[in-house]
Amino acid sequence: MTKSKAAFLFASQTLGKQRLYLWTFTFRELLAVNETRKRWNHLLTLLLRQWPNLQGLRVFELHREHGLHVHLVTNQFIDVKRARELAAQSGWGRIHVTPMPSEHCGYLAKYLSKDRPECLYRWRLWAGFGKGWEWTKVKDVIQDSVFSRVYRACKEWRGWVGRGHFFKRMELVRRVMISTIEYGWRVGRGPEARPYSDDDEAILTGLLPVEVEEFGKNFV
């Protein structure tokens, strides 16, 4: 499961524990992806202006023949007639809505598991909207792998902020991970389970030898 899919499922659970409503917005004609996104932003502005307390999740689905569709999950029912009027005002075509149990959000999550089309590169395939609730974001999902645990320990050790020096950071993490596996250290710790800050960087990155016999059984 991708981090994006996991974050979406967590967010859907936060949105509603009981019944949700699934909306699908489409066009009569095939539009360019960028034009579709502009019209969606316009429609969302109108929806939130009409229903200020509206909360939900939006998912983009790129259909091979019909272009970009927008699926919406809301935790309240809104007037379909008025929603259609707003959709027409912002250049949309058909609208379909149906009640949906919260556990069926996996239906939308499947679109987040597909290979991302090139035209959607750098786009958020899903997003939350509305005031008064906090949805889970992709950055909130932590993958528990050896690499991710070593990365978090290195980040704390070196005080990394922002995204600068990405390749240098990845090289440091890679070297520390190799040492962790080679010498059997506890993941996220150096020799004898010491914090990285208590050891020489040359030891942690394998530039100085470590006695394997001394630390060879601490890997967990």
C-alpha positions in Angstrom: 0.0 0.0 0.0 1.3 3.4 -0.9 1.6 6.2 1.6 -0.9 8.2 -0.4 -3.5 5.4 -0.3 -2.9 4.9 3.4 -3.3 8.6 4.2 -6.5 8.7 2.2 -8.0 5.8 4.0 -7.1 7.3 7.4 -8.6 10.6 6.3 -11.9 8.9 5.2 -12.2 7.3 8.6 -11.8 10.7 10.2 -14.4 12.3 7.9 -17.2 9.9 8.8 -17.7 6.8 10.8 -21.2 6.1 9.5 -22.6 7.1 6.2 -20.9 9.2 3.6 -21.9 10.5 0.2 -20.1 9.8 -3.0 -20.3 12.4 -5.8 -18.9 12.1 -9.3 -18.5 15.1 -11.6 -17.9 14.6 -15.3 -18.0 16.6 -18.5 -20.1 16.2 -21.7 -16.9 16.9 -23.8 -13.3 15.8 -23.4 -11.2 18.6 -21.9 -7.5 19.1 -21.3 -6.4 18.1 -17.8 -5.3 21.6 -16.8 -8.7 23.0 -17.9 -10.5 20.4 -15.8 -8.5 21.3 -12.7 -9.3 25.0 -13.2 -13.0 24.2 -13.4 -12.8 22.0 -10.4 -11.3 24.8 -8.3 -14.1 27.1 -9.5 -16.7 24.6 -8.6 -15.2 23.9 -5.1 -15.2 27.6 -4.4 -18.9 27.8 -5.3 -19.8 24.7 -3.2 -18.0 26.1 -0.1 -19.6 29.5 -0.6 -23.1 27.8 -0.7 -22.4 25.3 2.1 -19.6 26.9 4.3 -19.6 23.8 6.7 -19.1 21.3 3.9 -16.3 18.8 4.5 -14.9 16.1 2.3 -12.3 14.5 0.2 -11.6 14.9 -3.5 -10.0 12.3 -5.8 -8.9 12.7 -9.4 -9.5 9.8 -11.8 -8.1 10.0 -15.3 -10.3 8.0 -17.6 -8.7 6.7 -20.9 -11.6 7.9 -23.1 -13.5 10.5 -21.0 -10.6 12.5 -19.5 -10.4 13.6 -15.9 -13.2 12.8 -13.5 -13.6 14.2 -10.0 -14.9 12.0 -7.2 -16.0 13.7 -4.0 -16.8 12.2 -0.6 -18.8 14.3 1.8 -20.1 13.6 5.3 -23.4 15.5 4.7 -26.0 15.5 2.0 -26.4 18.7 0.0 -29.2 19.7 -2.3 -28.5 17.9 -5.6 -30.5 20.5 -7.7 -28.5 23.4 -6.3 -25.3 21.4 -6.8 -26.1 20.8 -10.4 -26.8 24.5 -10.9 -23.4 25.4 -9.5 -21.7 22.7 -11.6 -23.3 24.1 -14.7 -22.2 27.6 -13.7 -18.6 26.4 -13.5 -18.7 24.5 -16.8 -19.3 20.9 -15.6 -21.7 18.4 -17.1 -23.2 15.4 -15.3 -23.4 14.9 -11.5 -24.1 11.6 -9.8 -24.5 11.1 -6.0 -25.1 8.0 -3.9 -24.9 7.1 -0.2 -21.8 5.2 0.7 -20.7 3.4 3.9 -17.4 4.7 5.2 -15.7 1.3 4.8 -16.3 1.5 1.0 -13.8 4.3 0.6 -11.4 1.7 -0.6 -13.2 2.0 -3.9 -11.7 5.4 -4.4 -8.4 4.4 -2.9 -7.8 2.1 -5.8 -7.3 5.1 -8.1 -4.3 6.0 -5.8 -2.7 2.6 -6.4 -2.5 3.0 -10.2 0.6 4.2 -12.0 0.4 8.0 -12.0 -0.1 9.3 -15.6 2.5 11.7 -16.8 0.0 14.5 -17.2 -0.7 14.3 -13.4 2.9 14.5 -12.4 3.3 16.7 -9.3 -0.4 16.8 -8.8 -2.2 15.8 -5.6 -4.3 12.9 -6.7 -6.5 13.5 -3.6 -7.0 16.3 -1.1 -9.3 17.2 1.8 -11.3 20.4 2.0 -13.6 22.2 4.4 -13.2 23.9 7.8 -13.3 22.2 11.2 -11.5 19.0 10.6 -7.9 17.7 10.1 -7.4 15.1 7.5 -4.4 12.8 7.4 -1.8 14.0 5.0 0.7 11.9 3.1 3.6 13.3 5.1 1.9 12.1 8.3 2.2 8.5 7.3 5.5 7.0 8.5 6.8 3.8 6.8 8.5 1.5 9.3 11.4 0.2 7.3 15.1 -0.1 8.1 15.8 2.8 5.7 13.1 5.1 7.1 14.1 4.4 10.7 17.8 5.1 9.9 16.7 8.3 8.0 14.7 9.6 11.0 17.6 8.9 13.4 20.0 10.7 11.0 17.5 13.6 10.6 17.4 14.0 14.4 21.2 13.6 14.7 22.1 16.2 12.0 19.1 18.5 12.7 17.9 18.4 9.1 15.2 20.8 8.1 13.7 21.5 4.7 14.8 19.6 1.6 18.2 21.0 0.9 21.3 18.8 0.0 19.0 15.9 -0.7 21.6 13.6 -2.4 24.2 14.2 0.3 21.6 13.3 2.9 20.6 10.2 1.1 24.2 9.1 0.7 24.8 9.5 4.5 21.7 7.5 5.3 22.7 4.8 2.8 26.2 4.5 4.4 24.8 4.4 8.0 22.2 1.8 6.9 24.9 -0.4 5.4 26.9 -0.2 8.6 23.8 -1.0 10.6 23.3 -4.2 8.7 26.9 -5.2 8.4 27.7 -4.8 12.1 24.3 -5.8 13.4 23.5 -2.5 15.2 20.1 -1.8 16.6 18.2 0.1 13.9 18.4 3.8 14.5 21.4 3.4 16.9 25.1 3.1 16.6 27.6 0.7 18.3 26.4 -0.6 21.7 23.0 1.1 21.0 24.4 4.5 21.4 22.7 7.5 19.8 24.3 8.6 16.5 25.3 11.9 18.2 27.5 9.9 20.6 29.7 8.4 17.9 32.1 9.5 15.2 30.5 10.0 11.8 33.4 8.0 10.3 32.4 5.0 12.4 28.8 5.3 11.6 29.4 5.5 7.8 31.9 2.7 7.7 35.0 4.8 7.0 36.6 3.5 10.3 36.5 -0.3 11.1 34.3 -1.6 13.9 34.9 -4.8 15.8 32.1 -7.1 14.5 32.5 -9.5 17.5 31.6 -6.7 19.9 28.4 -5.5 18.2 27.4 -8.4 16.0 24.2 -9.5 17.9 22.3 -6.3 18.5 20.4 -6.1 15.2 16.6 -6.1 15.8 
